[in-house]
Amino acid sequence: MRKGTRQDRSARRVEFGDWQTPVELCKEVLGLLKRDCPAPDTIIEPTCGEGAFLLSAAETFPGVPIFGYEINELYLEKTRGLIPGQNVNVKHADFFEVCWEREISNKDGHILVIGNPPWVTISDIGSLGLENMPEKMNFKHLSGIDALTGKSNFDISEWMILRLLSALTKRNFTIALLVKTIVARKILEFSSKNNIYIHGRIYGIDTKKYFEASVDGCLLIISNINYTKFNSSKDWICYKDLYSNIQTQKIGMINGRIASDITSAIETNYLEDTCELEWRSGIKHDCSKIMELTLHQNGLINGFEKNINIENDYIFPLLKGSDIANDRKPGKRFVIVTQKMIGEPTVFIKKNAPNTWKYLNDNINFFINRKSAIYKNQPNFSIFGVGGYSFLPYKIAICGLYKKIFFVFIEPYRGKPVMVDDTCYFLGFNEKNHAHTVCKALNSNEAKNFFESRIFWDSKRPINKNILQSISISKLIDRLGYDMPYIFNKPKQSCLPFGI
Ligand SMILES: C[S@@+](CC[C@H](N)C(=O)[O-])C[C@H]1O[C@@H](n2cnc3c(N)ncnc32)[C@H](O)[C@@H]1O
């Protein structure tokens, strides 16, 4: 048994995702399983905690052998006292060390897995210096850059479900677990990409009521048994809750990507192709108090409300995500842009704009203390999300964090190109009429339907580069019957002019 770091109770709670399920919710889940799924021959609870699911299962399926596993011995003692009868066996076990193939091999018939695995991510655990995680962490084979940008982060429960799926492949099974909704979707994506044929359903649960949590959660039911009450297609139906039959979404995979409304995604599939222009992220500096300036009566002030008198050379108008989402015009906020491209030396600022150089150096500690690894081994005052494209005069931008599809057309402000922040994505153009046509097309109903069917509004960043990059703007313009800007006439055009 690996030893778990025990720092304090709350860190321990995070490490083990230790939020026990109320009996009331377990009963509702088991009631639904009894109603809608074929009777199990064996029930497994892989992280059984204080045993609420075991108890409800024993009541709902009397006589069916039940096996619980749990890392916390104190919980096991409680559980043993709670559940009388010989059909329930509980074991002290670390999920990551159990050989699930062996555990399952001596169990009968249709196996039902129930429970509520920990709701915690590898990065939550890592940042606390804890160790409740699988040893082979990189199960999606992500590269170093994905690890740097956080793409390698994943939920422990996702790993657990995939581990169970691989152990159950040759058996009839139903897995019914309480998970974050995002984990349920990742299971759909993973199973589809890896040709694992399972049917699935997702039932919303009120996480606030049951766990005082603010994250979206659900009951995920997946099975390789094709029974009538289950949707037998590859698409998964999402229900509002455990009780009503109200369907909220039918999610599914299209062109290797998950769609929030698979029917509409298929209808708008004619627009799906690699976007001919490259969507870019806005400027990232992680130093807003120093780098962002606001225009007040007496001039520009920084985030500490100090008046800043520096040269105009490196100051550019700025629209932040909230400005883009609310269609505000430039003129209020500004940003210091220290580089024209990533990695460019910044010492030139000293000669070109001595006051700017002094201001930056006076505040160098704010830059040194930036946490992100991307600034390591870069020139002082480095920024990211910058390149020739940042300085193109016309832009179309959208904020990735807001729950609305609305593309904003941006013109230069007082002769300078407007920058957007790193919550935004944009296309840059040299010619105003091109930007205008593309903006009108992207705000059309055709494009809206395309995006709506692919966006999950409950995600942290619902609008992302992948989604934006998946629409062919030339096909869209063609469909709408607009004049095609010449930048689309050549194959694989970039919106960048040559030399930038
Ligand atoms: C969200 S709680 C749910 C407990 C129980 N399934 C329920 O529904 O009430 C997660 C449980 O997983 C247990 N756990 C966390 N990591 C584990 C591991 N590596 N092996 C086994 N159990 C683990 C925790 O101790 C905790 O009891």
The ligand as a Gaussian input file, in Angstrom:
#p B3LYP/6-31G(d) Opt

LIG

0 1
 C      -16.229000      11.361000      -3.353000
 S      -15.816000      10.218000      -2.086000
 C      -17.114000       9.093000      -2.322000
 C      -17.191000       8.003000      -1.354000
 C      -18.321000       7.017000      -1.637000
 N      -18.115000       6.385000      -2.906000
 C      -19.631000       7.735000      -1.657000
 O      -20.208000       7.832000      -2.727000
 O      -20.088000       8.217000      -0.617000
 C      -14.397000       9.456000      -2.769000
 C      -13.851000       8.311000      -1.948000
 O      -12.752000       7.763000      -2.651000
 C      -11.805000       7.331000      -1.711000
 N      -10.518000       7.220000      -2.400000
 C       -9.754000       8.243000      -2.833000
 N       -8.646000       7.777000      -3.425000
 C       -8.721000       6.437000      -3.388000
 C       -7.869000       5.403000      -3.840000
 N       -6.710000       5.673000      -4.424000
 N       -8.273000       4.132000      -3.654000
 C       -9.450000       3.854000      -3.049000
 N      -10.283000       4.785000      -2.574000
 C       -9.935000       6.074000      -2.744000
 C      -11.861000       8.426000      -0.652000
 O      -11.307000       7.997000       0.583000
 C      -13.362000       8.690000      -0.576000
 O      -13.969000       7.876000       0.392000

